[in-house]
């Protein structure tokens, strides 16, 4: 029973990490290439609130994605070594490992704090 719970917890953390890193990458690329998406969104009803939510997501994600990444990697290693579970979804596992690293490298190479300010 406990092994099933840990495997489900690992899968939940994998998907949360993957989704959050993907959304952060998309929003950061919009900011990096100065696409006027935020200006277009602000014309919509409740557009200003949505733009504020996206900027909050970026600033909050700078701290959350590394924490999620560390927890997810720990759970993936634990499940693989201790519970001897063969991963059925290796593509998702590889993307969970690579995507946050690519996002971090991109953000560090482009001086992200000045762009987000």
C-alpha positions in Angstrom: 0.0 0.0 0.0 2.8 2.4 0.9 4.7 1.7 -2.2 1.7 2.6 -4.4 1.4 5.8 -2.5 5.0 6.8 -3.0 4.8 5.9 -6.7 1.7 8.1 -7.1 3.4 10.9 -5.2 6.4 10.7 -7.5 4.1 10.8 -10.6 2.2 13.8 -9.2 5.5 15.7 -8.5 6.8 14.8 -12.0 3.7 16.2 -13.7 3.6 19.3 -11.5 7.3 20.0 -12.2 6.9 19.4 -15.9 3.9 21.6 -16.2 5.2 24.5 -14.1 8.6 24.4 -15.9 6.8 24.4 -19.3 4.6 27.3 -18.4 7.6 29.3 -17.0 9.6 28.6 -20.2 6.7 29.8 -22.4 6.2 33.0 -20.4 9.9 33.6 -20.1 10.4 33.3 -23.9 7.5 35.8 -24.4 9.3 38.2 -22.1 12.8 37.5 -23.6 11.7 38.1 -27.2 9.6 41.1 -26.2 6.4 39.7 -27.8 3.6 42.1 -27.0 1.4 39.2 -25.7 0.9 41.0 -22.3 -0.3 44.1 -24.1 -2.8 42.0 -26.1 -4.0 40.1 -23.0 -4.5 43.4 -21.2 -7.2 44.4 -23.7 -9.3 41.4 -22.7 -11.8 41.4 -19.9 -9.8 40.6 -16.7 -6.6 40.8 -18.8 -4.8 42.9 -16.3 -5.4 40.4 -13.6 -4.2 37.6 -15.9 -1.0 39.5 -16.7 -0.4 40.0 -13.0 -0.9 36.3 -12.4 1.6 35.4 -15.1 4.2 37.8 -13.6 3.6 36.3 -10.2 3.9 32.9 -11.6 7.3 33.8 -13.0 8.6 35.4 -9.8 7.2 32.6 -7.6 8.5 29.9 -10.0 12.1 31.1 -9.7 12.0 29.5 -6.3 9.4 26.8 -6.7 10.8 25.0 -9.8 14.2 24.3 -8.2 12.5 23.0 -5.0 10.1 20.8 -7.1 13.0 19.6 -9.2 15.0 18.5 -6.2 12.0 16.7 -4.6 11.1 15.1 -7.8 14.6 13.8 -8.6 14.9 12.5 -5.0 11.5 10.6 -5.4 12.5 9.3 -8.8 15.8 7.9 -7.5 14.1 6.5 -4.4 11.4 4.7 -6.4 13.9 3.4 -8.9 16.4 2.1 -6.4 14.4 1.1 -3.4 11.2 -0.1 -4.9 12.7 -1.4 -8.1 10.0 0.1 -10.2 10.8 0.3 -13.9 9.6 3.5 -15.3 6.9 3.0 -17.9 7.1 6.6 -19.0 10.8 7.2 -19.7 10.1 10.1 -22.0 8.4 12.0 -19.3 11.2 11.1 -16.8 13.8 12.4 -19.2 11.9 15.6 -19.9 11.4 16.2 -16.2 15.1 16.0 -15.8 16.1 18.1 -18.8 13.5 20.8 -19.0 14.2 22.6 -15.7 17.9 22.5 -16.4 17.4 24.0 -19.8 15.2 26.7 -18.3 17.7 27.5 -15.6 20.6 27.7 -18.1 18.5 30.0 -20.4 17.5 32.2 -17.5 21.1 32.5 -16.2 22.5 33.2 -19.7 20.1 36.0 -20.4 20.3 37.8 -17.1 16.7 37.1 -16.1 16.4 39.4 -13.2 16.9 42.5 -15.4 14.4 41.2 -17.9 11.7 40.5 -15.2 12.2 43.9 -13.6 
